[in-house]
Amino acid sequence: MESLANPSRRRLFRGKLQKENVLRLPWVISEQVFTEQCTQCQNCISACETQIIVRDEQGFPKIDFSLGECTFCQQCLHHCEQPLFVEHKDNKQAWPVTLDISDKCLAKNNVYCQSCRDECEPNAITFSYLINGEASVIPQPSINLDDCTQCGACISSCPQTAISTIFNVPA
């Protein structure tokens, strides 16, 4: 597959002047470094054990949590021949995002559902009958962002697609 020489030109002709925020591979240095140095070889896509890496409109790899979760196996990093990733990733979050549960959540609409909690291995999603001092008939979800590994298991398990990533804007 041939790569596109200038993705911004394609966006201009399609009327998409603003770049969408896209989840790239875990621990990427930056979007700019990634799009400038990625050769679109697709080695990371074929190496992904959970098959959540797909191609975006320009042919670059991106993460699609609707397909499943990231196990942080690092196969995408090992199969990439380009210097696209931070070196010391032990304490660094994989993506510059936080997770958010929208009002589409079944529990927030008084329907019992805890599918996200059931999929959350580090138990970062908890449910409580008391939210902001107010009692609730149905337990309400909350995400402990300090415990969240950003694996995306909760996103793919949500029947309402109520969980999404919000990109952190640098201060």
WOWO-V692591 format. One record per run of one state. SS is the DSSP state (A for helix, B for strand, O for the rest). FROM is the first residue (numbers start at 1). LEN is the number of residues. If there is no record, write none. Layout:
ss=SS from=FROM len=LEN
ss=SS from=FROM len=LEN
This chain:
ss=O from=1 len=6
ss=A from=7 len=8
ss=O from=15 len=13
ss=B from=28 len=1
ss=O from=29 len=2
ss=A from=31 len=7
ss=O from=38 len=5
ss=A from=43 len=5
ss=O from=48 len=5
ss=B from=53 len=3
ss=O from=56 len=5
ss=B from=61 len=3
ss=O from=64 len=1
ss=A from=65 len=3
ss=O from=68 len=7
ss=A from=75 len=5
ss=O from=80 len=5
ss=B from=85 len=1
ss=O from=86 len=11
ss=B from=97 len=5
ss=O from=102 len=5
ss=A from=107 len=3
ss=O from=110 len=5
ss=A from=115 len=5
ss=O from=120 len=5
ss=B from=125 len=7
ss=O from=132 len=2
ss=B from=134 len=10
ss=O from=144 len=9
ss=A from=153 len=5
ss=O from=158 len=5
ss=B from=163 len=5
ss=O from=168 len=4
